[in-house]
Amino acid sequence: MAPTSPSAIPREAITGLVLAGGRGRRMGGEDKGLLPLHDQPLAARALERLRPQVGPIGLSANRHLAAYRALGVPVWPDTLPDQPGPLAGLLTGLTHADTPWLASVPCDCPDFPGDVVARLVDAVQTAGADLAVAVAPAPDEAGHWAPKLHPVFCLLQVRLKDDLALYLQQGGRRVRDWLARHATVEVAFDDGPAFLNVNTPEDLRQRHTR
């Protein structure tokens, strides 16, 4: 008898999380999630693209909370002081999730694929892994495109919350180092531009011309 393939993780079993809690240093301190692109805040655009791919959905933010709540989803500030990076936002999402899985995306990547969560689901089930993260081409300083890990495009089991809390409590901050503690599968995407972030005012100006 042929082996039975694993049942697909239903969309309703995945909480979606848009990460918008950064300091926006390269954007001159602006709250990137609220910056408009084609008359729509970047965070609203991310929510719109993520919502059909998940069940419940929320947003991690640390400033302008009323403006984020006006987008119509739960808003979860970091539970840790000093905004210690995207892992703190991820921990907040894991803390609030009522589902067995969490899928995260950054607020400043306005064109991420409409099937990113489905492909992460397929990979994590095929590999029997705890987490799946995206890999896609990105330009280096010389303009050459090469595969790059995009670790905040992540699907992970909510049961990893306690380990992440311990890692942060011990002073850990690097996303890659925490991923290395677990069975993580990297998922290759061909469309590099879909994963490009809006990090600077020039990045935002270029997106307005598209």
Secondary structure, 3 states (H helix, E strand, C coil): CCCCCCCCCCHHHEEEEEEECCCCHHHCCCCHHHCEECCEEHHHHHHHHHHHHCCCEEEEECCCHHHHHCCCCCEECCCCCCCCCHHHHHHHHHHHCCCCEEEEEECCCCCCCCCHHHHHHHHHHHHCCCEEEEEEEEECCCCCEEEEEEEEEEEEEHHHHHHHHHHHHCCCCCHHHHHCCCCEEEEECCCHHHHCCCCCHHHHHHHHCC
